């Protein structure tokens, strides 16, 4: 979550600095859009990295050894 906050702040400041030669009003209006765009890109990157990490782990590896033992069924 902190990474998304930092990305939004940096994107807002960078957009403000880029648009400042066009006028302060345009720079102030454009800064939230740049911050949101960079935050979206950081969120998509985080989601991609997390899904790749989850795919690399086998689901049976998290189970304890006792979970693999077949238990007798009673009727």
C-alpha positions as CSV (number, residue, x, y, z in Angstrom):
1,X,0.0,0.0,0.0
2,X,2.9,2.3,0.8
3,X,4.3,1.7,-2.7
4,X,1.1,2.8,-4.3
5,X,1.1,6.0,-2.2
6,X,4.6,6.8,-3.1
7,X,3.9,6.1,-6.8
8,X,0.9,8.4,-6.7
9,X,2.8,11.2,-5.1
10,X,5.8,10.9,-7.4
11,X,3.5,10.8,-10.5
12,X,1.6,13.9,-9.3
13,X,4.8,15.9,-8.7
14,X,6.3,14.8,-12.0
15,X,3.2,15.7,-13.9
16,X,3.0,19.0,-12.2
17,X,6.6,19.8,-13.1
18,X,6.2,18.7,-16.7
19,X,3.0,20.8,-17.2
20,X,4.2,23.8,-15.3
21,X,5.5,25.6,-18.4
22,X,1.9,25.4,-19.8
23,X,0.6,27.4,-16.8
24,X,0.0,26.8,-13.1
25,X,-3.7,26.1,-13.5
26,X,-3.1,23.4,-16.1
27,X,-0.4,21.9,-14.0
28,X,-2.6,21.8,-10.9
29,X,-5.4,20.2,-12.8
30,X,-3.2,17.6,-14.5
31,X,-1.2,16.5,-11.5
32,X,-4.0,14.2,-10.1
33,X,-4.3,12.5,-13.5
34,X,-0.5,11.8,-13.6
35,X,-0.5,10.5,-10.1
36,X,-3.4,8.2,-10.7
37,X,-1.9,6.9,-13.9
38,X,1.4,6.0,-12.2
39,X,-0.4,4.5,-9.3
40,X,-2.4,2.3,-11.7
41,X,0.8,1.2,-13.4
42,X,2.4,0.3,-10.0
43,X,-0.7,-1.6,-8.9
44,X,-0.7,-3.6,-12.1
45,X,3.0,-4.4,-11.7
46,X,2.4,-5.5,-8.1
47,X,-0.5,-7.7,-9.2
48,X,1.6,-9.3,-11.9
49,X,4.5,-10.0,-9.6
50,X,2.2,-11.5,-6.9
51,X,0.5,-13.8,-9.3
52,X,3.8,-15.0,-10.7
53,X,5.0,-15.7,-7.2
54,X,1.9,-17.6,-6.3
55,X,2.0,-19.7,-9.4
56,X,5.6,-20.8,-8.6
57,X,4.5,-22.3,-5.2
58,X,3.0,-25.8,-5.4
59,X,-0.2,-26.1,-3.4
60,X,0.7,-29.4,-1.8
61,X,4.0,-28.0,-0.4
62,X,2.1,-26.0,2.2
63,X,0.4,-29.1,3.7
64,X,1.9,-30.9,6.6
65,X,3.2,-34.4,6.1
66,X,0.3,-35.8,8.2
67,X,-2.2,-34.4,5.7
68,X,-0.9,-36.7,3.0
69,X,-1.7,-39.9,5.0
70,X,-4.9,-41.5,4.0
71,X,-7.2,-41.9,6.9
72,X,-9.5,-45.0,7.2
73,X,-13.1,-44.2,6.5
74,X,-15.8,-45.5,8.8
75,X,-19.3,-46.3,7.7
